[in-house]
Amino acid sequence: MSPDKRGAATGHPSYSLPAVNRTAIPLPEFGHLRKLTDEKGVWEHARILAPRTEHGFCTDDNARALLVVCRQPSPPAALEDLASIYLRFVLEARTGSGHFHNRRNAAGAWIDDVGSDDSQGRAWWGLGAVARMGPRESMRKAGVDAFATCASFDSPHLRANAYATLGAAEMLLANPDNAAAAQLLRQTSGRIADAARQRIPWPEDRLTYDNARLPEALLAAGAWLGNRRLIATGLRLLEWLVRIESSDDHFSFAPAAGWSPAEARPGFDQQPIEAEAMAAACYRAWSITSDPVWRIRAISAVQWFMGRNDSGMVLYDENTGGTSDGLMERSVNENRGAESTLAGLAALQIAAMCTTVDLGAGTN
């Protein structure tokens, strides 16, 4: 997700979050992720720091893990080995129809016929990421080859389409001539854009989960296609989401139970995936527009993990690399499962990327 200078810089409203101190954010620590991983994949849940092996594995989390490990610059051999495990898991999840299983038990047996639509989209996102950024040539080739069957993806669900859009965008950065990925990107981003046009300001009755993935997907597709209308729609959705999820100087995310404008705020059991998704979407907006307010917002979302949140609680443990499973009103959920831990690591990667570009550079 290197900055794309094709978009024009945009203005920003008065509710912008204040400037932040990047130096307060640590670099990712992968110790807990390694502890959650065995030779088959990353375990889904943890009791505090110990994997809950009785709950098994899921393709969702192994695809997330594949993306995070592949995105780490110059990974050491130990992280390359993790990438191999996660890639193997996702490839083994494929069915004869080109879809993916999601649920796998501790013995390694698949326990569903076909996984959720979200898991299908996330699988394609992970495979697109490895095609573009896999640490070994054989991994990159495996990701490219897998996309030959991506036409099997078809879902009415917006987040599943967003994940698939983001995967197709990664694949097209690796191979701009990949016709299957281009068709997937147009199909999936088109469904999100249609929903956004039919219902304003947000395409759903209430915020649910991983909300910022919807505008992020539109931004990614719009940047690839050179479609300013898609970019404008993505920015509109993201501006609204930032406004509705901001409280004074910090983000206040929709809780796990969701939120609608008629309900009181703040809500609790806020999830790490919300903060990471917001950081990623704001980073992508900055990469397209060059407007530094989006960089500020991206780092503000990352600092949610560091205690800049409704409870003032730290969720990311820089000693272990684990992230707590939820923000409560006066505490955190001390379990540190795969989804939350990967969200924390991904957020720190985004914060690091926010320092790699000259902010004085203008747009073309």
N, C-alpha and C positions, 0 to 999 in steps of 0.2 A: 504494500500500500504506500508506495512512494508518492510524494505530492505530484498531482496532475495540474499543470498550469493552464489547461484549456479553458477553464471557467473564468468568469469575471468576478472580481471581488465584490462582495455584497455588503450593505450596511447591516447594522445590528441594533436591536432595541435596547431600551434603557434598563431592562431587568437583567442584563448580562452579569454573570458572576464576577467577583473581583479578581484581580491578578493573584497568582499563587506562587509559592516557592517550590520549584521543581526539586531542589536538593533534599527535601524531606522525604522523597520517595526512593526506596531501595531498589536495587536490581533484583531480578527473579532468582529465587533459590529453589532448586528442583529436588531437594532431599525427600520431602513428603510425597511428591509424585512418584519417585522411585520406590518408596515404601508401599505405596498403593498398587504397585504394578508387579505382576509375576510373569511367567513365561507365556501366559495366554492373553493377558491384557491388563487394563487398569480396572480394579474393583470399583463398583459403583458407590458404595457407602462406606463410612467409617464410624466407629465408636471412639470419639475423641480422635486419636491418631492411628488406631489399629483398624486395618481393613475388616469389614464385616463380610466375610467370605460366604456366609449363608445367603446373602442377597445376590451373589453372582455378578455378572458383567452386563453391560449394554453397549450397543453400537453407538448410540448417542455420545457417550463419554469417550469411547476410544477414537471416534472421529474428532471430537474436541481436542483430545490429547495429541492426535496426529498434527492438527493445525498448529497447536502451541509449540510443540517441539520442533516442527519444521521451520517455524518463524524465528527461532532463536538464532542469532548470528553466530557463525563459526562454532557450531555445537561440538563439545568434546565427544569422544568415542562413546561414552556412557549414554549420552542423549541420542546419538545415532542409533544405538542398540534399542532404545525405547521407541524411536520412530519405526524401526523394523517390526517391533511387536505390535504396535498400533496399526500399522499398515496391513500386516498379516491378518489381524482381527477383522478389519473392515472388508478385506478381500474375501475372507472366509465367510463373512456374513451374506455374501451374494447368493441369491437363489437362481434356479434355472430360468426364471422369468425376467431376470435383470433387476429385481427388487432386492431388499436386504432384510434379513432377520434383525431383531433388536435384542431380545432377551436370551442370555446364555447362562447356564447354571455353573456352579463351581467345578463340576467335572468336565466342562467344556461342551456340553450338549445344548443345542438350540432348543428353546422351549416355546417358540412361536412359529407360525407359518410365514408371516410377513409382519415386519415391525410397523410402528406408527408412521404416519406421514412425516412427522418431524424427523424421525430417525432416517427416513429416506433422504430428506433434504440435507441433513447433517452429514450423512455418508458421502454425498456428492461434494459437499463443501470440503471435507477432509481430503478426498481424492483430488480435488482441484488444487488444494494447498500443496499436497505432496508432489503433484505434477510440476508445480512452479518452483517450490522451495525445498524439495526433498534433499537431504544431505548427501545422498548417493545417487549416481546416475541410474542404477537399476530401480530405485524407488521412484524416481521421476518418470521413468518409462512405464512403470506399472500404473501410475496414476493416469498418464495419457492413454494407455491402452484401455483402461477401465471405462473411460468416457465414451467408448464405442456403443455402450448400452444405455446411455443416460436418457434416451428417448422414452424409456420405460417410466420415467417420472411423470406423474400426473396427479395433482392434488388441488382441492378447492381451498385448502387452509393457508392463510396468509403467511404464517411464520415458516411453514414448510417450504413455501415458494420463495421466501426471503433467503433461507439457507441455501436452496438450490441456486438462486441467482448469484449469491456470493461465491459458491463453488464454481459456477460457470465463468464468473469474472476472473477467478484465479486461473482456471484452465486456459482462458483466452490470453492472459498475460504470458503464460508459458508457451502457447501455440495459437497465434492469432488466426490461423487458417482452420481451426477445428470447427467444422460446420455443425456438428452435433451440439457442442457447447454453445455456439452462437444461437442456435435455435432454442436451446433450453433457457438461455438468458432472456431472449425476447419473450418467450412464452410465460415464464414465471414472473418477470418484472411487469409484464403487461397486466397480469391478474392483480398485482398489488396496486398498480396505477389506476386501473379501472375502479377498484374498491375505494381508493382515495378520492377519486373524482365524484363518486356517487354519494359520499358521506363526508361532510366537513364539520369540524376541523380534523376529526380522526376517523378512520374507516371502520371503527367498531363501537359498540355501545359503551364499553368500559375497557380500561387498560387491564391486561392480563399478565403476560410474562414475556420476557425478552423483547420488550416493546420497541426499543430503538433499532432493532434489526429491520423493521419495515422501511423507515427512511434510509437506513444505510444501504439496503439492497437497491432502492431506487437511485441513490447517488452513484453506486458502483455501476449499475447498468447504464445510467445516463452518461457517465464519464466514458465508458467504453464505446457506446453508440454515438457519442457526440450529440446527444439529444438534450437540448437545454430545457425542454418541457419536463422531462423526467427529473432532471436535476432540480428544477424549480419546485416540483412537487415534493421531492425528498427534503429540500430545505424548509419548505412550508411545514411539513409534518414534524421535522426535527425542531424547528423554532417553537412550535406549539408544545411539544413534549418537554423541551427544556423549561419553558415557562410554567407548565403545570406541575413539573417535578422539581422546581426550585423553591427553597425556603430560606430567605435571608441570604447568607453567604455559602449555602451548601445545597447539595441535592437531597431531596426527600422522595424516595422512589415508591411506586405502588407496591403494596405488600403482596405476599404470596397468594392471598385470597382475591387479589385484584382491587380495582378502585374505579369509581365513576364520579363525575363532578358533584353529585348529590350527597356524597359520603364525606365524613369528617376526615381530616388529615392532622398529623401524620398517622399512617397506618404502620403496623409492625409485623414482624417476620418479613422484613425487606430482604431480598435475595441478591447475592453477589452477581448473578448473571445480569441483573438490571444495570448495575454500575458499570460493568465491563462493556455491555452493549452500548450504553450511552457514551463511554469513552471512545469506543471504536467508531461510532457514527459521527461524533464530533471531530475525531481525527480525520475521518474521510471527508467531512465537509471542509475542513481546513485545507486538506490536500487538493481539493478541487477549486476552492474559492480564493485561497491565500489570505483570507480574512483572519487575523490573529485572534479574534474573539473565540473562534472555534477551537483553537489550540488551548486557550485558557479554560474553556469548558471541558475539553478532554481531560486535562490534568485535574480539574476540580472533581470530575467523576472518579478518577483514580484515587484521589485523596479521600473519598468516601471510605475506602478500605483502611485508611490510616487514622480514622477517627473524626473526619470532617463530615459528620452525619447527624441525624436527629438525636442520637443518644450519646454522642461523644465517645463511642466505643471503637477500639481497634479490632478489625477482623482479620487482617493479614499478619501472620507471625513470621517475621523476617529470619528467625533462627531456623525454623523447620521448613518454611515455604508452604505451610498449610493455611487455608482460609476457612474461617468459621462459616457454618451453613446458613446463618441468618442473623439479622440485626433485630433484637427485641427492644422493648421500651427502656429497660435498664440493664440489659445484659446482651450477650451473644449466645447463639447456639454453639456449644463447644465442639460438636462433631465437625469433622473436616473431611467431607466426602469429595469425590472426584469432580463433580460439577463445580462446586464452590472453589476448590483449590485451583482448578484450571482457569476459572474466571479471574481469580487473583493474579495468577501468573500472566495471563493474557493482558490484564490491565497494566501491569508493570512493564510489559513489553511495549505497550502503546505509549506509556509515559516516556520510555527511553527513546522511542521513535520521534517523539515531539521535540527532542533536542538535536536531531540529526540534520536539520534543514535550516539554512540561513533565513531567519524571519524577515530580513529586509528585502528579500527577493520579491519583485513584483510579478504580475501576471503578464502573459503574452497576449 
